[in-house]
Amino acid sequence: MIELENLPGLLPDEKMVKIFRRHPVTLFGLYMGIAITFIIPLSAYFLLRGINIDVFETQAGMTVFALFLSVFFLYSLLFMFQQFLDHWLDVWILTTRRIINIEQTGLFSRVRAEVRLYRVQDVTSEINGFLRHMFNYGMVYTQTAGERMRFTFEDIMEPKEAAKMILQLAERDQRTHEKEITSEEPDAFMRSTP
């Protein structure tokens, strides 16, 4: 579990609201890859046995087949492990003050971006396709006024509820931020006048 205290730049009175991850259904391609990884070598073995090629009759033939199988499994498992890490380590953290996006971009690299909730101008949810409607997952786009104009929550569960939650928290943070600005302005004016 991700603890808010472990994240850099903890803001005053900030509390964790929700952690969003991709829907488990999006791992279907990975599940199919695992099945194919085990089906291909077995089918190759039975195909070569059925054709009566004498690859398995000699020690050298068995060694070459075992070497091919080992290389195939290693590359397949490395690719699938990278796909799983990309799925699992992509996370969107919603707090009472900001949105934090942590995205795994490779096996050993990740990008972290954040936006303060008072900068959020618009939140849109999108569900396209039969599977997404059936399992209720989709995209949530947050439009901001900052450097990064758009934050995208990819394939998260219940995108409509997530968009509503983000918008409510953004409105609440905008109201408190306005109060902070208006309460600081008279003091700033008083200090600037001689």
N, C-alpha and C positions, 0 to 999 in steps of 0.2 A: 504494500500500500504506500502511496506517495504521501509524505507528510509535508504540510505547508511550510513548516519551520526549516526544512532542508532546502527550500528554494531560495535563490538569491533575491535580494531586494524586497524583503518582507515589509509591507506597508502597515501603518498603524491601524488597529481595529480591523484587520483583514481576516476573513474566515473562509475556509474552503466550503464551496457550495456543492459542486459536483465535478466528477472526473468523467470525461467522455472518451470512449475508445470505439474503434470500428466494430461493426456488428459481426458476430462469429460466422454468419453465413458467407461473409466475404472471403473466408478461408476455404470455400468449396474448391477453388482451383488448386489449392495446396493439397487438399484431400485427394483430388483426382491425380495429382502428380505423384503422391505417395503410392497410390494403387498402381499406376502405370510403371513406376520404378520397380515394383515387385513382379508385375505381370510380364514385362519385356524379357528379362533374363530367363524366367521359367519357360515362356513360350519359345525363346530361342533354343533352350536346351532340348525341349521336346521336339521341336522342328528338326534340329540336327540329328537327334536320335531316330526320328521317324524316317528321315531320308537315308539313313544308314551310312552317313559319312563317318569315316573312321577317325574322327577328331578325338574321340574319347577313348580310343583303343591304345593310344600311346601316351607316355608320360609327358612328352613335350606338348601334345595337343591339349591335355588337361591343364597343363601349366599356363598355356596361352589363354585358354578359356577362363581360367580362374583370374588371371591378370586383367583380362578385359572386363570381367564381372566386377572386380575390385575397383578399377578406375571408374567404371560406370556408376557404381553405388556411391563412391566418394564424391564425384562431381554432382550427382543428383541430390545427395543429402546436403551438400554445401549450399546448393542453389535453394533448396527448400528451407533450410535453416535461415538463410538470408531473407527469404520471403516472410517467414514467421516472425523474425525480429522486426522487419519493417512494419508488419501488422501490429505486433504487440507493443512496440516502443513508440508508435505514433500516438500521442495523447494530447488532449485539450483539457486544460484545467480552468474551471470557472470559479472565481472567488467573488467576494462581495465588492472588490475594488478593481479587478482586472481579469483579462483572459490571457492565459499562457498557452502557447502552442509549441509543443516539443515534437519535432519531426525527424525520424531516422532517415537519412538520405543515402546511406551506404552501410557497409558492414561495420566500419569504424568511424562514422561521422554522423553528426546530428546538428540540426538547426533549431535554435530556440528563439522565439519571438513573443512579444507580449504587447497588449494594448490596454490602456486604462479604459474602464467602462464609460466614463463621462465623455469619451471621444467617439463612442459608437453612435452612428446616426441612423442606421437602418439594419434590420435583421430579416433575412429571407430564408425560408425553408423550401426544399425541393425534393420531391419523390418522383422519380421517373422509372418506369418499367414494371413489369408484372411481379418479379421477385421482390423488388423494393416495396411495392404496395402490400404484398402478401406478408412479408416479415416486418413491415413498418420501420424501414431504415432509409436514410437518404442524406442529403447535403444540407448544411446550414451555412449561409453566407452572412458575414457581418461587415457592413460598410462603415468605414471610419474616415476621420478627417486627418489622420496622421500620415506618416511616411508610407507605411504599408497600407494601401487603400482598402484591401479586402482580406479578411481572414476567412478561411474555408475549413469547416468541420466536415471531414469526408466520411461518408457511409456510417453515420452514428445512428443509434437506436432512437426512435421517437423524435424525429427532427422538429416537428411542429411544437411539441412541448418544450424542447430545448430552446427554440427560437423565442417562444413566449417568455421563458425564464430569463434569457439573456436580456431581452428588451425591458422586462420589469426591473431587473437589477441595474441596467444602464440608466433608466429613468430615475431610480432612487439615488444612484450615485451622482447623476447630473444635478439633482435637487440639493444634495448635501454639498456638492462642489460649488454650486452657486452661492450657498450660504457662507461657505468659507471665503469666497472671493468678496462678497459684499461686506462681510465682517472685517476683512483685512483692508478694504479700500479706504475707509475713513482714517485708519491709523497711518496708512501710506500717505494720504493727503496731508495729515497733520504734521508728519515728519518732513514733508517736502516744503511746507510753507515756513518762512522765517518768523 
